[in-house]
Amino acid sequence: MVIINRTNSSPAFSSLECFLLDINLDFSQHLFIAHILTTILNSVTSFTAAAGNSVVIVAVWRTPSLHTPSNTFLCCLALSDLTVGLIAQPCFVIHKIGELLQDYSMYCTTRIMTESLGYITAGTSVLIMAGIAIERYLALYLHLRYTEIVTTKRILFTASVLWMVCILLASSRLWMADDGVFNSILIPVISCCLVFTFLAYTRVLKYVRRHEKQINATSAALCPVNHQLSRIMRYKKSTLTMVYIVGIFVFCYIPFLCVKIVHKVEGYTISVKIAYLYASTIVFFNSSLNPLVYCWRITDIRRAVKALCLRCLGKKNSVAPLALAELRPRSCMSVSFDVTRRPSLSVACSQKKISGPSTSSRVDHNSIEKSPLGWEKI
């Protein structure tokens, strides 16, 4: 444990313990300004993070056509951001107020909660983003077996296990004799997960681009493939959306990691403490950005959110239904991916009527509905 014994600290704070937290209670004008600014910023972004992520979760939950494995993982990520907005940021604000008021009990308790929740949500977000990358890759690798193996229940179970692992790791930090042991475990794990995530998305996008070129090359000689191309583009767009989410996450956490390195080298000085305040605020702000990216990049989620907001405001819902698979014409091509070789195409032209008694149309329709990539509902 770290004993607080600063020459410029208030007497009420001397010779007190707060687990492994490195504490500097010296004050300066710049530090006071940083306290006020970060308290205000976190108060505002706490509301935006809580509101934005809760709306996304409720909108997906109330829209049956969005109950896909990909969107389930997305809601798990939104739940992590919702925890930041509802609990972590309010605790951060309270612990800053406690420090300004020289209330040690308030300061220590809320800072422990803030840092613990920060590690839990950050670790969960990284692991869930890695899980989404695996899910996107399995959509190509498993092909028709995807719908049997990757189910919503299994994804919820996986997400629950990831939450429990992160909670146990964050809790163990409070009882370790040295904070360096915890960091020596956490940093390599997070780094490996992020590297794996980027490599998985790179491989997925490589196959999607190759398949897109193959369809473009055969479209002139065969039947129209606009519908097939649109499905591929939707899958590509959803994958790129997750790449943006990972990129924003890394961008928001880079300042915090840099400050942590300086902290280990220089110690917990006033300058490092000020940098910590701003870096932590940037990390928390990431939870407010993600819902905006979901609504900006994913059309069906944007429609569901709009419909939910109109319903809450008591206005008539003018948003088109989300049962896209029932509204779109049948495709004349079915796609098969094989990660061991270049993607192949099997062509089976059929009628483009939405309703028709022909058996071939029904078969083609079923093949589209069971598409492992989930393009129809992304």
N, C-alpha and C positions, 0 to 999 in steps of 0.2 A: 504494500500500500504506500501511497505517497503522502507524506506529512506536509501540510501547508505551514510554512514558516518564512514569510516574506517580511522584509524590514519595513516596507511601505504599506503593508496590508493592515486592514482594520484589526484591532486587538481581538474582536469577536471571532475572527477567522484564524487566529494563530493556533498551531498545534492541533489541527483537526485532520481527520482522515476521510478520504473519499475513494476507496478502492484503489484501482490502478491509474486513476485519472491524473494527468500531469496538469497542475493548476498554477496559474499566475494571476494574482488578484491586484497587481499594481495597475494604477490608472493613469492615463494621460489624456490630453484633449483629443488627439486623433483616435484613441481607443474609445472614448466616450461617443464621438461622432459615429464611429463604426458600429457601436452597439445600437444606437438609435436608428441608423439607416437599415441595418440588417433586421432589426426587430420589426420595423414598418414593412419592409419588403416581404419578410416571411409571413407576416399577418395577412397580407394581400394574396400572395401566391398559395397560402394554405387553403384559402377559400376556392381559388380557381382550380387547384389540384383536386380537392374533394368534390367540387361540383362537376368538373369535366369528366373525371373517371367514373363517378357514380352514374352520370347520365349514359355514358357508353355501356357500362355493365347492364343497367336496366333496359336500355334499348335493345341490346343483343338478346337478353333474357326474354323479352316480350315479343321477339320476332322469331318464330319457329324456323323460318328458312335460313336463319343465321346460326343455327345450332350445329356448326361444323367443328371438326377437330382444330382447325386453324383459329377460328374465332374463340373457341374455348381457351386455348393457350393465350390468346390476346386478352381475354377477360381476366385470366390469372395475372397477367402482367399489369393490367389496369387495377386489379385488387391491391397489388404491391404499391402502386402509386397512390391509390386511395388511402392506404395506411399511412403513407407519408403526409398527405394533406390533413387527415383527421387526427393523427396522434403525434407523429414525429415533429412536424413544424410547430404545432401549438406548444409542445414540450420545450422546443428550442426557444420560443418567444418567452415562455415563463421562466426558463432558467437564466435568460439574459436579464429579465426584470429582477429576478432574485439576486443576481450579481450586482446590479445597480443599487438595489436596496440593502445590500449587505446581509441578506437573509440566507444563511448557510444551508439550512435544512431544505429550503426550496431550491436553492442552486444545485446542491449535490444530487438530490433525488431526480430532478428533471433532467439534469445533464446525463446521468446514467441512463435514463429512459431514452433520451435523444440519441446518444451514441449507440446504444444497443439496437434500437429500432433502425437506425441508419445502416448498421452492419447487416441486420436481418433483411431489410428491403433491398439493399444493394446486392447482397448475395443471391437473394431469391430472383431478382430481376436478371442477373447474369445467367443463372442456371436455367430460367425459363426461356430466355432468348436463345440459349444453346439448344433447349428442347424444341423450340420452334424451328430452328435450323435443321435438326434431325427429322422433324415431321415433314418438312418440305422436301428433304432428300429422300425419305422413305416413299413419298408420293411418286417419285420417279423409279425408285429401285424395286418396290413391291408390285407396282402396276395394279392388277385387278385384286390382289390380295390385300391392298391397302385398307379398303373399307372393312375387312374382317379383322385385321390386326390393330389398326389405329382407330380406336373408338373414343367417344367422349368420356365414358366412364374411366377408361384407362388413363386418359390425359388428366382427369381430375385427381385420380389416385396418385399419379406421378407428381403433380403439382403439390399435393398435400405432403408427400414425402420430402420434396425439396424444401417446403416451408419448415417442416420439423427439423431437418438437418441444419438449416440456417439458424433456427431458434436455439438449438442445442449448442452450436458453435459460438454464437454471440453470448449466450449465457456463461459458457465456460471461460470466456475472456475475463469475467469479473473475479474469477477465483484462481487465475494463473499467477504464478510468482513473478513472471516477467511478461510485459506486454509484447516484447520482441518475438516471443515464441508464437503468439497468436498471429502477428503480422507475417512471420516467416511461413505460416501455413496459408493464410488468406490470400496474400498477393500472388504466389505462384498459381493457386487454384483459379483465381479470377482471370489471370493472364492467359492461362491455358484454355479456359472456356471461351474467352474472347477470340483468341487465335483460331480455335476450332470452329467457332461460329462463322468467322469471315471466310475460312477455307471451304466450309460447307456451302455457303451462299455462292461463292465463286464457282464451285462445281455445278451447282444447280443452274445458275444463269448461263453457264457455258453450254449445257445441254439444251436449254430452252432456246438460246440463240441459234444453235445448230439446227434444231428442229424447225424453227421459224424460217430459216433459209431454205430448208428442204421443201417446205410447203410452198413457199414463194416460187421455187424452181419448177414445181409440178403443177401449179395452179393453172397455167396457160393450157397445158395439154389435157388436163382432166376437168372434172366438173367444178363449179364455183366452190371456193373454200373460205368465203368471208366469215362464216360463222365459226369455222375451226380456228381461223387466225384470231378472231376476237376472243375466243376462249384462251388461247395461248397468251395473248397480250394481257388478259386479265390476270392470269397466273403469274406472268412476268411482273406485272405491276404490283401484285400483292407481295411477291418476293422482294422486289426493290423497296417496298414500304418498310419491310422488316430490316433491310440493310440500312435505311435511313434512321430507324429507331435505334439500332445498334450504334451507328455513327454519332447520333446526338448524345447517346449515353456516354460514349467514350469521350466526346468533346467536353461534356459537363464534368466528368470525373478527372480529367487530366490536371486542372489547376489544384484539385484537392490532393492528388498523388504527389505533385511537385512540392506542395507545402509540407506534406508529411515527410518527404525526404529531407527538406531543409530543417524540419523540426528535429530529426534524428541527428543531424550534423551540428546545428547551431544551438539547439535547446529551445525551450518554450519561452522565447523572448516576447517583448511587446509587439514587435514587428511581425513575428510568426503568428501571434495570437490574432492580430488584425487580419492577416492573410487567411487564417483559418475561418474567420467569420464570413468573409466574402466568398471563399471557396465552398464552404458548406451551403451558403445561400444559392450558389450556382448549381450545386448537386441537387438541392431540393427543387429548384426551378425546373429540372428535367421532368418531374412528375406533372407539371402543368403543361409542358410542351407535347407530351405523348398523345393526349386526347385530340389535340389540334391536328397532329399528323394523321391519326386514324380517320378523322372526318375529312381531311383534305385529300387523302390518297385512296380511301376505300369507299366506293360509291354507295354500296348497300348499307354500310354503317352510317354514312352521312344521311341517307334517306330515313333510316330507322331513328336516328337522333332527332332529325327534323320532325318526324311524325310524333315522337314522344313529346317534344317541346310544344308543338301545336296542340296536342291533347291536354297538356298541363295548363296551357293558356286558355283552354276552352274553345279553341277555334276548330273549324271543320278540317279534317285531314285531307289535303289534296295531293298527298304524295302517292305515287304509283305503287301498286303492290310489289312485294319483293319476291314473289314466286317466279323467278326469272326462267326457270327451266320449263315452265308451262307456257310461257309467252313466246319463247324464241322458236324459230323454225328448226326442223331437223337438219342435222349435219349430213353431208354426203361423204364424210371421211371419218374414220375412227383412228385414233392415235395409239401407238404402243411404243413405250420407252424400254430400252434395255441398256443398263449402265455398262454392260460388257462390250457393247458395240454401238455404232451410230444409231440414233433413233430411226425406226422404220415406220412406214405408212401402209395401212391396209385400206384400200379404196372400195367403197360400197355405196354407189350413188343410189339415192332413193328420192321419193317425192318430197316436196317441201311443204305440203299441206300440214296444218297443225293437227287436224283430225282426219283420219282416213282408216278404212277397214283393212288395208293391205297388211299382210303379215310382216313384210320387209320393213315397213315403216315402224311397226311396233318394236321389232328387234333393234332397229337403229336407235329408236327412242330409249330403249332400256340401256343400250350401251352408253348413251350419253348420260343418262341419269346416274349410272354407276361409275362415272369417270373418277378414277382415284385421285385426280389432281384437284377435284372440287372446283373446277373452273366455273361451273354454272352458278355457284353460290358465293363466289368470292366478291 
